[in-house]
């Protein structure tokens, strides 16, 4: 397993104190969908799946960061 890859932790509802890293499962799901729709090279599908997941996570982080910034701005102006 590649230690440099991003982690995608999940906390199951039945065991909220435990953590499962679902990164590989999500990449595999994207990879399988690419294969189903476009066939092509499995190595390229894996690389694209990793890149697509990284983009999704970055978009989420950017969205979360802008939400926090808006909330802080509102708190400062609203105070």
FIMAR-179683 format. One record per atom (N, C-alpha, C): atom name; residue in one letter; residue number from 1; x, y, z. Coordinates in steps of 0.02 Angstrom, whole numbers. Layout:
! FIMAR-179683
@atom = CA | type = A | seq = NUM | xx = X | yy = Y | zz = Z
...
//
This chain:
! FIMAR-179683
@atom = N | type = X | seq = 1 | xx = 42 | yy = -59 | zz = 0
@atom = CA | type = X | seq = 1 | xx = 0 | yy = 0 | zz = 0
@atom = C | type = X | seq = 1 | xx = 44 | yy = 62 | zz = 0
@atom = N | type = X | seq = 2 | xx = 25 | yy = 112 | zz = -37
@atom = CA | type = X | seq = 2 | xx = 64 | yy = 173 | zz = -44
@atom = C | type = X | seq = 2 | xx = 52 | yy = 219 | zz = 16
@atom = N | type = X | seq = 3 | xx = 104 | yy = 230 | zz = 56
@atom = CA | type = X | seq = 3 | xx = 97 | yy = 271 | zz = 116
@atom = C | type = X | seq = 3 | xx = 89 | yy = 346 | zz = 101
@atom = N | type = X | seq = 4 | xx = 107 | yy = 367 | zz = 39
@atom = CA | type = X | seq = 4 | xx = 103 | yy = 437 | zz = 21
@atom = C | type = X | seq = 4 | xx = 32 | yy = 457 | zz = -1
@atom = N | type = X | seq = 5 | xx = -10 | yy = 408 | zz = -14
@atom = CA | type = X | seq = 5 | xx = -77 | yy = 425 | zz = -39
@atom = C | type = X | seq = 5 | xx = -119 | yy = 456 | zz = 16
@atom = N | type = X | seq = 6 | xx = -171 | yy = 491 | zz = -6
@atom = CA | type = X | seq = 6 | xx = -215 | yy = 523 | zz = 42
@atom = C | type = X | seq = 6 | xx = -257 | yy = 471 | zz = 79
@atom = N | type = X | seq = 7 | xx = -275 | yy = 486 | zz = 138
@atom = CA | type = X | seq = 7 | xx = -320 | yy = 442 | zz = 176
@atom = C | type = X | seq = 7 | xx = -391 | yy = 467 | zz = 168
@atom = N | type = X | seq = 8 | xx = -438 | yy = 423 | zz = 171
@atom = CA | type = X | seq = 8 | xx = -508 | yy = 440 | zz = 167
@atom = C | type = X | seq = 8 | xx = -543 | yy = 404 | zz = 224
@atom = N | type = X | seq = 9 | xx = -539 | yy = 433 | zz = 285
@atom = CA | type = X | seq = 9 | xx = -565 | yy = 398 | zz = 344
@atom = C | type = X | seq = 9 | xx = -641 | yy = 402 | zz = 348
@atom = N | type = X | seq = 10 | xx = -671 | yy = 349 | zz = 374
@atom = CA | type = X | seq = 10 | xx = -742 | yy = 345 | zz = 384
@atom = C | type = X | seq = 10 | xx = -754 | yy = 317 | zz = 454
@atom = N | type = X | seq = 11 | xx = -804 | yy = 343 | zz = 489
@atom = CA | type = X | seq = 11 | xx = -822 | yy = 318 | zz = 555
@atom = C | type = X | seq = 11 | xx = -890 | yy = 284 | zz = 550
@atom = N | type = X | seq = 12 | xx = -891 | yy = 217 | zz = 553
@atom = CA | type = X | seq = 12 | xx = -955 | yy = 181 | zz = 546
@atom = C | type = X | seq = 12 | xx = -1004 | yy = 199 | zz = 602
@atom = N | type = X | seq = 13 | xx = -1067 | yy = 203 | zz = 584
@atom = CA | type = X | seq = 13 | xx = -1118 | yy = 220 | zz = 634
@atom = C | type = X | seq = 13 | xx = -1121 | yy = 169 | zz = 690
@atom = N | type = X | seq = 14 | xx = -1110 | yy = 105 | zz = 674
@atom = CA | type = X | seq = 14 | xx = -1114 | yy = 53 | zz = 725
@atom = C | type = X | seq = 14 | xx = -1054 | yy = 53 | zz = 772
@atom = N | type = X | seq = 15 | xx = -998 | yy = 80 | zz = 749
@atom = CA | type = X | seq = 15 | xx = -938 | yy = 85 | zz = 791
@atom = C | type = X | seq = 15 | xx = -905 | yy = 153 | zz = 779
@atom = N | type = X | seq = 16 | xx = -935 | yy = 206 | zz = 805
@atom = CA | type = X | seq = 16 | xx = -910 | yy = 274 | zz = 791
@atom = C | type = X | seq = 16 | xx = -839 | yy = 287 | zz = 815
@atom = N | type = X | seq = 17 | xx = -815 | yy = 247 | zz = 862
@atom = CA | type = X | seq = 17 | xx = -746 | yy = 257 | zz = 886
@atom = C | type = X | seq = 17 | xx = -694 | yy = 225 | zz = 841
@atom = N | type = X | seq = 18 | xx = -717 | yy = 183 | zz = 794
@atom = CA | type = X | seq = 18 | xx = -669 | yy = 152 | zz = 749
@atom = C | type = X | seq = 18 | xx = -665 | yy = 192 | zz = 684
@atom = N | type = X | seq = 19 | xx = -610 | yy = 182 | zz = 648
@atom = CA | type = X | seq = 19 | xx = -599 | yy = 218 | zz = 586
@atom = C | type = X | seq = 19 | xx = -581 | yy = 168 | zz = 532
@atom = N | type = X | seq = 20 | xx = -613 | yy = 176 | zz = 474
@atom = CA | type = X | seq = 20 | xx = -598 | yy = 134 | zz = 416
@atom = C | type = X | seq = 20 | xx = -574 | yy = 180 | zz = 361
@atom = N | type = X | seq = 21 | xx = -517 | yy = 163 | zz = 331
@atom = CA | type = X | seq = 21 | xx = -492 | yy = 201 | zz = 274
@atom = C | type = X | seq = 21 | xx = -522 | yy = 171 | zz = 211
@atom = N | type = X | seq = 22 | xx = -567 | yy = 208 | zz = 178
@atom = CA | type = X | seq = 22 | xx = -603 | yy = 182 | zz = 120
@atom = C | type = X | seq = 22 | xx = -574 | yy = 207 | zz = 54
@atom = N | type = X | seq = 23 | xx = -514 | yy = 236 | zz = 57
@atom = CA | type = X | seq = 23 | xx = -482 | yy = 263 | zz = -4
@atom = C | type = X | seq = 23 | xx = -480 | yy = 212 | zz = -60
@atom = N | type = X | seq = 24 | xx = -452 | yy = 153 | zz = -47
@atom = CA | type = X | seq = 24 | xx = -444 | yy = 103 | zz = -99
@atom = C | type = X | seq = 24 | xx = -511 | yy = 80 | zz = -127
@atom = N | type = X | seq = 25 | xx = -561 | yy = 73 | zz = -84
@atom = CA | type = X | seq = 25 | xx = -627 | yy = 51 | zz = -107
@atom = C | type = X | seq = 25 | xx = -659 | yy = 104 | zz = -153
@atom = N | type = X | seq = 26 | xx = -651 | yy = 167 | zz = -137
@atom = CA | type = X | seq = 26 | xx = -679 | yy = 221 | zz = -178
@atom = C | type = X | seq = 26 | xx = -642 | yy = 224 | zz = -245
@atom = N | type = X | seq = 27 | xx = -576 | yy = 220 | zz = -243
@atom = CA | type = X | seq = 27 | xx = -537 | yy = 220 | zz = -305
@atom = C | type = X | seq = 27 | xx = -557 | yy = 161 | zz = -349
@atom = N | type = X | seq = 28 | xx = -565 | yy = 103 | zz = -319
@atom = CA | type = X | seq = 28 | xx = -586 | yy = 43 | zz = -357
@atom = C | type = X | seq = 28 | xx = -655 | yy = 54 | zz = -389
@atom = N | type = X | seq = 29 | xx = -701 | yy = 85 | zz = -353
@atom = CA | type = X | seq = 29 | xx = -768 | yy = 97 | zz = -380
@atom = C | type = X | seq = 29 | xx = -764 | yy = 144 | zz = -440
@atom = N | type = X | seq = 30 | xx = -725 | yy = 197 | zz = -435
@atom = CA | type = X | seq = 30 | xx = -716 | yy = 244 | zz = -491
@atom = C | type = X | seq = 30 | xx = -684 | yy = 208 | zz = -550
@atom = N | type = X | seq = 31 | xx = -633 | yy = 169 | zz = -535
@atom = CA | type = X | seq = 31 | xx = -597 | yy = 131 | zz = -586
@atom = C | type = X | seq = 31 | xx = -644 | yy = 83 | zz = -623
@atom = N | type = X | seq = 32 | xx = -686 | yy = 48 | zz = -586
@atom = CA | type = X | seq = 32 | xx = -733 | yy = 2 | zz = -616
@atom = C | type = X | seq = 32 | xx = -784 | yy = 38 | zz = -660
@atom = N | type = X | seq = 33 | xx = -806 | yy = 96 | zz = -638
@atom = CA | type = X | seq = 33 | xx = -853 | yy = 135 | zz = -679
@atom = C | type = X | seq = 33 | xx = -821 | yy = 159 | zz = -743
@atom = N | type = X | seq = 34 | xx = -758 | yy = 181 | zz = -739
@atom = CA | type = X | seq = 34 | xx = -722 | yy = 200 | zz = -800
@atom = C | type = X | seq = 34 | xx = -715 | yy = 141 | zz = -847
@atom = N | type = X | seq = 35 | xx = -699 | yy = 83 | zz = -820
@atom = CA | type = X | seq = 35 | xx = -693 | yy = 22 | zz = -860
@atom = C | type = X | seq = 35 | xx = -759 | yy = 4 | zz = -893
@atom = N | type = X | seq = 36 | xx = -813 | yy = 8 | zz = -855
@atom = CA | type = X | seq = 36 | xx = -879 | yy = -9 | zz = -881
@atom = C | type = X | seq = 36 | xx = -899 | yy = 38 | zz = -938
@atom = N | type = X | seq = 37 | xx = -885 | yy = 101 | zz = -929
@atom = CA | type = X | seq = 37 | xx = -907 | yy = 150 | zz = -979
@atom = C | type = X | seq = 37 | xx = -860 | yy = 156 | zz = -1039
@atom = N | type = X | seq = 38 | xx = -795 | yy = 151 | zz = -1027
@atom = CA | type = X | seq = 38 | xx = -747 | yy = 168 | zz = -1080
@atom = C | type = X | seq = 38 | xx = -697 | yy = 113 | zz = -1096
@atom = N | type = X | seq = 39 | xx = -698 | yy = 58 | zz = -1059
@atom = CA | type = X | seq = 39 | xx = -648 | yy = 5 | zz = -1066
@atom = C | type = X | seq = 39 | xx = -578 | yy = 34 | zz = -1057
@atom = N | type = X | seq = 40 | xx = -537 | yy = 31 | zz = -1107
@atom = CA | type = X | seq = 40 | xx = -470 | yy = 61 | zz = -1106
@atom = C | type = X | seq = 40 | xx = -422 | yy = 22 | zz = -1062
@atom = N | type = X | seq = 41 | xx = -368 | yy = 55 | zz = -1044
@atom = CA | type = X | seq = 41 | xx = -313 | yy = 25 | zz = -1008
@atom = C | type = X | seq = 41 | xx = -325 | yy = 26 | zz = -933
@atom = N | type = X | seq = 42 | xx = -317 | yy = -30 | zz = -899
@atom = CA | type = X | seq = 42 | xx = -331 | yy = -33 | zz = -827
@atom = C | type = X | seq = 42 | xx = -283 | yy = 11 | zz = -787
@atom = N | type = X | seq = 43 | xx = -221 | yy = 17 | zz = -809
@atom = CA | type = X | seq = 43 | xx = -173 | yy = 59 | zz = -774
@atom = C | type = X | seq = 43 | xx = -194 | yy = 133 | zz = -780
@atom = N | type = X | seq = 44 | xx = -214 | yy = 152 | zz = -841
@atom = CA | type = X | seq = 44 | xx = -238 | yy = 221 | zz = -850
@atom = C | type = X | seq = 44 | xx = -302 | yy = 234 | zz = -811
@atom = N | type = X | seq = 45 | xx = -347 | yy = 185 | zz = -808
@atom = CA | type = X | seq = 45 | xx = -408 | yy = 193 | zz = -769
@atom = C | type = X | seq = 45 | xx = -392 | yy = 203 | zz = -695
@atom = N | type = X | seq = 46 | xx = -343 | yy = 166 | zz = -670
@atom = CA | type = X | seq = 46 | xx = -323 | yy = 173 | zz = -600
@atom = C | type = X | seq = 46 | xx = -295 | yy = 243 | zz = -587
@atom = N | type = X | seq = 47 | xx = -252 | yy = 266 | zz = -632
@atom = CA | type = X | seq = 47 | xx = -222 | yy = 332 | zz = -624
@atom = C | type = X | seq = 47 | xx = -276 | yy = 387 | zz = -628
@atom = N | type = X | seq = 48 | xx = -323 | yy = 378 | zz = -675
@atom = CA | type = X | seq = 48 | xx = -376 | yy = 428 | zz = -680
@atom = C | type = X | seq = 48 | xx = -421 | yy = 426 | zz = -619
@atom = N | type = X | seq = 49 | xx = -435 | yy = 366 | zz = -594
@atom = CA | type = X | seq = 49 | xx = -477 | yy = 360 | zz = -534
@atom = C | type = X | seq = 49 | xx = -445 | yy = 396 | zz = -475
@atom = N | type = X | seq = 50 | xx = -380 | yy = 387 | zz = -466
@atom = CA | type = X | seq = 50 | xx = -343 | yy = 422 | zz = -412
@atom = C | type = X | seq = 50 | xx = -348 | yy = 497 | zz = -421
@atom = N | type = X | seq = 51 | xx = -339 | yy = 520 | zz = -484
@atom = CA | type = X | seq = 51 | xx = -341 | yy = 592 | zz = -497
@atom = C | type = X | seq = 51 | xx = -412 | yy = 620 | zz = -487
@atom = N | type = X | seq = 52 | xx = -462 | yy = 583 | zz = -508
@atom = CA | type = X | seq = 52 | xx = -532 | yy = 606 | zz = -499
@atom = C | type = X | seq = 52 | xx = -549 | yy = 611 | zz = -425
@atom = N | type = X | seq = 53 | xx = -528 | yy = 562 | zz = -386
@atom = CA | type = X | seq = 53 | xx = -541 | yy = 564 | zz = -314
@atom = C | type = X | seq = 53 | xx = -505 | yy = 623 | zz = -282
@atom = N | type = X | seq = 54 | xx = -443 | yy = 635 | zz = -301
@atom = CA | type = X | seq = 54 | xx = -406 | yy = 692 | zz = -274
@atom = C | type = X | seq = 54 | xx = -442 | yy = 758 | zz = -291
@atom = N | type = X | seq = 55 | xx = -469 | yy = 763 | zz = -351
@atom = CA | type = X | seq = 55 | xx = -505 | yy = 823 | zz = -371
@atom = C | type = X | seq = 55 | xx = -569 | yy = 831 | zz = -329
@atom = N | type = X | seq = 56 | xx = -605 | yy = 777 | zz = -320
@atom = CA | type = X | seq = 56 | xx = -666 | yy = 779 | zz = -279
@atom = C | type = X | seq = 56 | xx = -651 | yy = 802 | zz = -208
@atom = N | type = X | seq = 57 | xx = -598 | yy = 773 | zz = -179
@atom = CA | type = X | seq = 57 | xx = -580 | yy = 791 | zz = -111
@atom = C | type = X | seq = 57 | xx = -556 | yy = 863 | zz = -106
@atom = N | type = X | seq = 58 | xx = -518 | yy = 886 | zz = -155
@atom = CA | type = X | seq = 58 | xx = -494 | yy = 955 | zz = -155
@atom = C | type = X | seq = 58 | xx = -553 | yy = 1003 | zz = -162
@atom = N | type = X | seq = 59 | xx = -601 | yy = 987 | zz = -206
@atom = CA | type = X | seq = 59 | xx = -660 | yy = 1029 | zz = -214
@atom = C | type = X | seq = 59 | xx = -698 | yy = 1034 | zz = -147
@atom = N | type = X | seq = 60 | xx = -701 | yy = 978 | zz = -112
@atom = CA | type = X | seq = 60 | xx = -736 | yy = 976 | zz = -47
@atom = C | type = X | seq = 60 | xx = -698 | yy = 1019 | zz = 4
@atom = N | type = X | seq = 61 | xx = -632 | yy = 1012 | zz = 5
@atom = CA | type = X | seq = 61 | xx = -592 | yy = 1052 | zz = 52
@atom = C | type = X | seq = 61 | xx = -599 | yy = 1126 | zz = 37
@atom = N | type = X | seq = 62 | xx = -597 | yy = 1144 | zz = -28
@atom = CA | type = X | seq = 62 | xx = -605 | yy = 1214 | zz = -47
@atom = C | type = X | seq = 62 | xx = -673 | yy = 1240 | zz = -26
@atom = N | type = X | seq = 63 | xx = -725 | yy = 1200 | zz = -35
@atom = CA | type = X | seq = 63 | xx = -792 | yy = 1219 | zz = -16
@atom = C | type = X | seq = 63 | xx = -797 | yy = 1228 | zz = 60
@atom = N | type = X | seq = 64 | xx = -767 | yy = 1182 | zz = 97
@atom = CA | type = X | seq = 64 | xx = -768 | yy = 1187 | zz = 171
@atom = C | type = X | seq = 64 | xx = -729 | yy = 1248 | zz = 194
@atom = N | type = X | seq = 65 | xx = -672 | yy = 1262 | zz = 161
@atom = CA | type = X | seq = 65 | xx = -632 | yy = 1320 | zz = 180
@atom = C | type = X | seq = 65 | xx = -670 | yy = 1385 | zz = 167
@atom = N | type = X | seq = 66 | xx = -705 | yy = 1389 | zz = 110
@atom = CA | type = X | seq = 66 | xx = -742 | yy = 1451 | zz = 95
@atom = C | type = X | seq = 66 | xx = -800 | yy = 1459 | zz = 143
@atom = N | type = X | seq = 67 | xx = -832 | yy = 1403 | zz = 163
@atom = CA | type = X | seq = 67 | xx = -887 | yy = 1407 | zz = 211
@atom = C | type = X | seq = 67 | xx = -862 | yy = 1434 | zz = 278
@atom = N | type = X | seq = 68 | xx = -806 | yy = 1408 | zz = 301
@atom = CA | type = X | seq = 68 | xx = -777 | yy = 1430 | zz = 365
@atom = C | type = X | seq = 68 | xx = -758 | yy = 1504 | zz = 360
@atom = N | type = X | seq = 69 | xx = -729 | yy = 1524 | zz = 304
@atom = CA | type = X | seq = 69 | xx = -710 | yy = 1594 | zz = 295
@atom = C | type = X | seq = 69 | xx = -772 | yy = 1638 | zz = 296
@atom = N | type = X | seq = 70 | xx = -826 | yy = 1617 | zz = 262
@atom = CA | type = X | seq = 70 | xx = -888 | yy = 1657 | zz = 263
@atom = C | type = X | seq = 70 | xx = -916 | yy = 1662 | zz = 334
@atom = N | type = X | seq = 71 | xx = -914 | yy = 1606 | zz = 371
@atom = CA | type = X | seq = 71 | xx = -940 | yy = 1607 | zz = 439
@atom = C | type = X | seq = 71 | xx = -898 | yy = 1653 | zz = 483
@atom = N | type = X | seq = 72 | xx = -833 | yy = 1651 | zz = 477
@atom = CA | type = X | seq = 72 | xx = -790 | yy = 1695 | zz = 516
@atom = C | type = X | seq = 72 | xx = -803 | yy = 1768 | zz = 497
@atom = N | type = X | seq = 73 | xx = -811 | yy = 1781 | zz = 433
@atom = CA | type = X | seq = 73 | xx = -824 | yy = 1849 | zz = 410
@atom = C | type = X | seq = 73 | xx = -890 | yy = 1874 | zz = 438
@atom = N | type = X | seq = 74 | xx = -941 | yy = 1830 | zz = 439
@atom = CA | type = X | seq = 74 | xx = -1006 | yy = 1848 | zz = 466
@atom = C | type = X | seq = 74 | xx = -1001 | yy = 1861 | zz = 541
@atom = N | type = X | seq = 75 | xx = -963 | yy = 1819 | zz = 577
@atom = CA | type = X | seq = 75 | xx = -955 | yy = 1828 | zz = 649
@atom = C | type = X | seq = 75 | xx = -921 | yy = 1895 | zz = 664
@atom = N | type = X | seq = 76 | xx = -872 | yy = 1913 | zz = 625
@atom = CA | type = X | seq = 76 | xx = -835 | yy = 1975 | zz = 638
@atom = C | type = X | seq = 76 | xx = -880 | yy = 2035 | zz = 623
@atom = N | type = X | seq = 77 | xx = -915 | yy = 2034 | zz = 566
@atom = CA | type = X | seq = 77 | xx = -958 | yy = 2090 | zz = 547
@atom = C | type = X | seq = 77 | xx = -1021 | yy = 2092 | zz = 587
@atom = N | type = X | seq = 78 | xx = -1046 | yy = 2033 | zz = 607
@atom = CA | type = X | seq = 78 | xx = -1109 | yy = 2030 | zz = 644
@atom = C | type = X | seq = 78 | xx = -1101 | yy = 2046 | zz = 718
@atom = N | type = X | seq = 79 | xx = -1039 | yy = 2044 | zz = 743
@atom = CA | type = X | seq = 79 | xx = -1027 | yy = 2055 | zz = 814
@atom = C | type = X | seq = 79 | xx = -1032 | yy = 2128 | zz = 833
//
